[in-house]
Amino acid sequence: MSTMALEVKDLESWYGESHILHGVNFAVRDGEVVTLLGRNGAGRSTILKTILGLTSKRTGSVQVYGTQTISMPTYKIARLGVGFCPEERGIFASLSTEENLLLLPEIAPGGMGLDEIYEMFPNLYERRNSPGTRLSGGEQQMLAMARILRTGAKLLLLDEITEGLAPVIVQKLGEVVTSLRNKGFTIVLVEQNFRFAAPLADRHYVVEHGSVVEVVNQSELAEKATLLNEYLGV
């Protein structure tokens, strides 16, 4: 097993005729948390979708735990231990919280049991019999994250998990990310809320116009704060 969970080199991507990514390069070691920061439209979410083969065309190199996946179909990439939490969450609205959690296939051994999920997300235990339509935005986000933890995935791609949520929910999600890191998960966060992302990540990749334009390590946050403000407009 490679100690490099994810290695992306010269990644190009298209939606139809639209060329979105232009030579993206970044890497994530096993057990790290990294963020993809940038303004809306910079290409951050497209990076996650391209890693999973969800764009119309992609070229370059994507290695997941040492396996080259650039020509693989999405379902085979997932079976390497990759979990994706999309921005739109994608829960089944007509099913209860618990039915959503029980529906997921196992892609690798070691997926979390219901008891472990409910310990991490007490709100979901309280709402386990509620249909998805009755859940708040924060509860839906928790459910979307909890579902991928059931599958056995160890490399988690999380797309804008804090968007539009109340501060108390954002704080809870930060605690969850920290807990997952401590359990050995590898996490790539697409995030616009820099205050949320800053203390969580080993490294920040700044994305602009479909390319990584800056890399900021956790230890460099203070000295590069002005530069980050310019890129992110925060």
C-alpha positions as CSV (number, residue, x, y, z in Angstrom):
1,M,0.0,0.0,0.0
2,S,1.4,3.4,-1.0
3,T,1.9,6.0,1.7
4,M,0.6,8.5,-0.8
5,A,-3.2,8.3,-0.7
6,L,-3.7,10.6,-3.7
7,E,-1.3,12.0,-6.3
8,V,-2.6,14.2,-9.0
9,K,-0.3,15.3,-11.9
10,D,-1.0,17.5,-14.9
11,L,-4.7,17.0,-14.6
12,E,-6.8,18.5,-17.3
13,S,-10.6,18.3,-17.5
14,W,-13.5,19.2,-19.7
15,Y,-17.3,19.6,-19.4
16,G,-18.3,19.1,-23.0
17,E,-16.3,21.7,-25.0
18,S,-15.5,23.7,-21.9
19,H,-11.9,23.2,-20.7
20,I,-12.1,23.7,-16.9
21,L,-8.8,22.3,-15.3
22,H,-5.4,23.3,-16.7
23,G,-2.6,21.1,-15.4
24,V,-3.6,20.6,-11.7
25,N,-0.9,19.1,-9.4
26,F,-1.2,18.2,-5.8
27,A,-0.7,15.2,-3.5
28,V,-2.1,13.9,-0.2
29,R,-0.3,11.5,2.1
30,D,-2.1,8.8,3.9
31,G,-3.7,10.3,7.0
32,E,-3.4,13.9,6.0
33,V,-6.1,16.6,5.7
34,V,-5.7,19.1,2.9
35,T,-8.0,21.8,1.5
36,L,-8.6,23.1,-2.0
37,L,-9.3,26.8,-1.4
38,G,-10.5,29.4,-3.9
39,R,-13.3,31.6,-5.1
40,N,-16.5,30.2,-6.7
41,G,-15.8,29.1,-10.2
42,A,-12.1,28.5,-9.6
43,G,-12.5,24.7,-10.4
44,R,-12.2,23.2,-6.9
45,S,-15.3,21.0,-7.1
46,T,-14.4,20.0,-10.6
47,I,-11.1,18.7,-9.3
48,L,-13.0,16.3,-7.0
49,K,-15.3,15.2,-9.8
50,T,-12.4,14.8,-12.2
51,I,-10.6,12.5,-9.7
52,L,-13.7,10.4,-9.7
53,G,-14.1,10.4,-13.5
54,L,-17.4,12.4,-13.4
55,T,-16.5,14.9,-16.1
56,S,-16.9,14.3,-19.9
57,K,-13.1,14.1,-20.5
58,R,-9.9,14.0,-18.4
59,T,-6.2,13.6,-19.1
60,G,-3.1,13.5,-16.9
61,S,-2.4,11.3,-14.0
62,V,-4.5,10.4,-10.9
63,Q,-3.1,7.7,-8.6
64,V,-5.1,6.5,-5.6
65,Y,-3.0,4.5,-3.1
66,G,-0.5,3.9,-5.9
67,T,-3.1,2.7,-8.5
68,Q,-3.4,4.7,-11.7
69,T,-7.1,5.6,-12.2
70,I,-7.2,8.1,-15.1
71,S,-8.9,5.5,-17.4
72,M,-11.0,3.8,-14.8
73,P,-14.8,4.0,-14.5
74,T,-16.1,5.7,-11.4
75,Y,-17.3,2.6,-9.7
76,K,-13.9,1.0,-9.8
77,I,-12.3,4.2,-8.4
78,A,-14.8,4.1,-5.5
79,R,-13.8,0.5,-4.8
80,L,-10.2,1.6,-4.2
81,G,-11.6,3.2,-1.0
82,V,-12.7,6.6,-2.1
83,G,-15.8,8.3,-0.7
84,F,-17.4,11.4,-2.1
85,C,-19.7,13.8,-0.3
86,P,-21.1,16.1,-3.0
87,E,-22.2,19.7,-2.4
88,E,-25.8,18.8,-3.2
89,R,-25.6,16.0,-0.5
90,G,-27.7,13.5,-2.6
91,I,-29.6,11.8,0.2
92,F,-32.8,9.9,-0.5
93,A,-35.5,12.2,0.6
94,S,-38.3,9.6,0.9
95,L,-36.2,7.3,3.1
96,S,-35.7,7.6,6.8
97,T,-32.3,8.6,8.2
98,E,-31.5,5.0,9.2
99,E,-32.7,3.6,5.8
100,N,-30.3,6.0,4.1
101,L,-27.5,4.7,6.3
102,L,-28.4,1.0,5.7
103,L,-28.7,1.4,1.9
104,L,-25.0,2.0,1.2
105,P,-22.9,-0.8,-0.4
106,E,-19.6,-1.9,1.3
107,I,-16.7,-0.9,-1.0
108,A,-13.9,-1.9,1.4
109,P,-13.8,-3.6,4.8
110,G,-13.8,-1.4,8.0
111,G,-16.9,0.7,7.4
112,M,-18.5,2.2,10.5
113,G,-21.4,0.5,12.2
114,L,-24.6,2.3,13.1
115,D,-23.6,2.5,16.7
116,E,-20.3,4.3,15.8
117,I,-22.1,6.6,13.4
118,Y,-24.7,7.5,16.0
119,E,-22.0,8.2,18.6
120,M,-20.3,10.6,16.1
121,F,-23.6,12.2,15.0
122,P,-26.1,12.1,18.0
123,N,-28.5,14.3,15.9
124,L,-28.9,11.4,13.4
125,Y,-29.8,9.0,16.2
126,E,-32.5,11.3,17.4
127,R,-33.8,11.7,13.8
128,R,-33.2,8.1,12.8
129,N,-36.9,7.5,11.9
130,S,-37.4,10.9,10.2
131,P,-37.6,11.0,6.4
132,G,-34.9,13.0,4.6
133,T,-37.4,15.7,3.7
134,R,-37.9,16.5,7.5
135,L,-34.2,16.9,8.2
136,S,-32.6,20.4,8.6
137,G,-29.8,21.4,6.2
138,G,-27.2,20.6,8.9
139,E,-28.8,17.2,9.6
140,Q,-28.8,16.4,5.9
141,Q,-25.1,17.3,5.7
142,M,-24.3,15.1,8.6
143,L,-26.2,12.2,7.0
144,A,-24.4,12.7,3.7
145,M,-21.1,12.5,5.5
146,A,-22.2,9.6,7.7
147,R,-23.3,7.5,4.6
148,I,-19.8,7.5,3.1
149,L,-18.3,6.4,6.4
150,R,-20.5,3.3,6.3
151,T,-18.9,2.1,3.0
152,G,-15.4,1.5,4.3
153,A,-13.9,4.4,2.2
154,K,-10.6,5.7,3.7
155,L,-10.0,8.6,1.3
156,L,-12.8,11.1,1.7
157,L,-13.5,13.9,-0.8
158,L,-15.8,16.5,0.9
159,D,-17.3,19.2,-1.2
160,E,-18.4,22.5,0.6
161,I,-19.7,20.7,3.7
162,T,-20.2,23.9,5.6
163,E,-22.0,25.9,3.0
164,G,-25.1,27.7,4.3
165,L,-25.0,26.0,7.7
166,A,-25.4,27.6,11.2
167,P,-22.2,28.2,13.1
168,V,-23.0,25.5,15.7
169,I,-23.3,22.9,12.9
170,V,-20.1,24.1,11.3
171,Q,-18.3,23.7,14.7
172,K,-19.7,20.2,15.0
173,L,-18.5,19.3,11.5
174,G,-15.0,20.6,12.4
175,E,-15.0,18.2,15.4
176,V,-16.1,15.4,13.1
177,V,-13.2,16.1,10.6
178,T,-10.7,16.1,13.5
179,S,-12.1,12.9,14.8
180,L,-11.9,11.2,11.4
181,R,-8.3,12.3,11.0
182,N,-7.5,10.8,14.4
183,K,-9.1,7.6,13.2
184,G,-6.7,7.5,10.2
185,F,-8.9,8.8,7.4
186,T,-7.4,10.9,4.6
187,I,-9.5,13.9,3.7
188,V,-9.6,16.4,0.8
189,L,-11.8,19.4,1.7
190,V,-13.2,21.8,-0.9
191,E,-14.0,24.8,1.3
192,Q,-14.7,28.4,1.0
193,N,-14.9,29.0,4.7
194,F,-11.3,29.6,5.4
195,R,-11.8,30.1,9.2
196,F,-13.3,26.6,9.3
197,A,-10.6,25.0,7.2
198,A,-7.5,26.8,8.5
199,P,-7.0,24.8,11.8
200,L,-8.0,21.4,10.3
201,A,-5.6,21.0,7.4
202,D,-1.9,20.1,7.1
203,R,-1.8,22.0,3.8
204,H,-3.8,24.3,1.7
205,Y,-3.8,24.3,-2.1
206,V,-5.1,27.6,-3.6
207,V,-7.0,27.1,-6.9
208,E,-7.5,29.8,-9.4
209,H,-8.7,29.5,-13.1
210,G,-8.4,25.7,-13.0
211,S,-4.9,25.5,-11.7
212,V,-3.1,25.3,-8.3
213,V,-1.4,28.6,-7.9
214,E,-0.2,28.5,-4.3
215,V,0.6,25.9,-1.6
216,V,0.4,27.0,2.0
217,N,1.5,24.6,4.8
218,Q,-0.1,24.8,8.2
219,S,3.2,26.3,9.6
220,E,3.1,29.1,7.0
221,L,-0.5,30.4,7.6
222,A,0.6,33.5,9.6
223,E,3.3,34.6,7.2
224,K,1.2,34.0,4.1
225,A,-2.1,35.5,5.5
226,T,-1.9,38.6,3.2
227,L,-1.4,36.4,0.2
228,L,-4.3,34.2,1.0
229,N,-6.5,37.3,1.6
230,E,-5.6,38.4,-2.0
231,Y,-6.5,35.1,-3.5
232,L,-9.6,34.4,-1.5
233,G,-11.0,37.8,-0.9
234,V,-11.6,37.1,2.8
